[in-house]
Amino acid sequence: MLTGPPLSRFRKNLLAWFAQFQRDLPWRRTSDPYRIWLSEIMLQQTRVAAAIPYYERFLERFPNVETLAAAPEEEVLRLWAGLGYYSRARNLQKTAKLVVANHNAIFPSDLSEVLALPGIGAYTAAAILSIAFQKKHAVLDGNVARVIARLNAVRGDLRANGNWPKLQKAAGHLLAGQSPGDWNQAMMELGATLCTPRSPQCLLCPVSEFCEARKQGLADVIPEKRRKRGTVEITLASLVLVDPQGNTLLLAPPKSAEKSAAADDVHTLVSRMWHFPTVAVPHGKALAAIRKFAEQSSILSRKFRGKFLPLKKVRHAVTYRAITLHPFRVEVEALPRIPSSKTFPLAGLSSLAISNLTRKVARAALASR
Ligand code: SF4
């Protein structure tokens, strides 16, 4: 662990490099905690380049926490559509409402108050507090953990065997207290641009003289690869009813916020959004299963003799789940009126807040016309 003059030099080198080479990103041009918080949430599962247009569109519509808190959830989800992991958008709005109701619409600057907000964990809280309020909290995300592990030649899985708390402690030790916001961003920037997972660019690195992994020739093998969770194959079938006007029927997301633990829980797989009638099916039994589901849920009567037109299979991945979905298009005289359902023009679904899986099914149905 660096101490004394080497630690001061390490901090100086990294901050100077960051001042000169940092990427010009929209959230780096502000100290508004609302904007910084939004960027951190968007970047949790999304690459920088993909997040930028969403960030800009979102802020155009919701320039502050009050407008976000007051918006219909449907609209928030629509602006999020395509980014995935919709619980992030739902938690954003829950937090906005709490900030307006409990903090006079001013983002709190106290760690325990920030951590009490939905969707904000230790990393996000440290990022917001250091960048927006210059509080001395060190961030530890995957990029920073990799940099610290290489600097100290830490072997093994970084998230196992108590390594993470040690890395958090090391991040706190390295933190430059005079400029915690810049420091945290510099560490993340180093991990994102030079000290990358594969082929780190040690020759360009501003702190290479302090790096144990480079000295020991281990930069390419640290950190060790995490063992991946095995893929779970899921087979679903969906029903795309279409009336003579080109309208279709979607089912509402469930009201309860509870998540099912089942890997094939349909509501989880469609991101708890409006979706086509969908059911998990045994392999090779898609048609029989969707017919039965349609009858049991009163979407189609037992006497219905119309054709179930099989559409192009849809493939989709949600974290460790690999989904194969069999969509069936069924022409009906009139769409059924069943609880928790709504009719929408099939060709207009892209403007709705729907999951990417539902979007793919809609595309397959439109392509079949
Ligand atoms: Fe990463 Fe290489 Fe710099 Fe070490 S010298 S911190 S491995 S880029």
Boltz pocket constraint, residues with backbone or C-beta under 6 A from the ligand:
constraints:
  - pocket:
      binder: B
      contacts: [[A, 147], [A, 150], [A, 151], [A, 194], [A, 195], [A, 196], [A, 200], [A, 201], [A, 202], [A, 203], [A, 205], [A, 206], [A, 207], [A, 208], [A, 209], [A, 211], [A, 212], [A, 213], [A, 214], [A, 219]]
      max_distance: 6.0
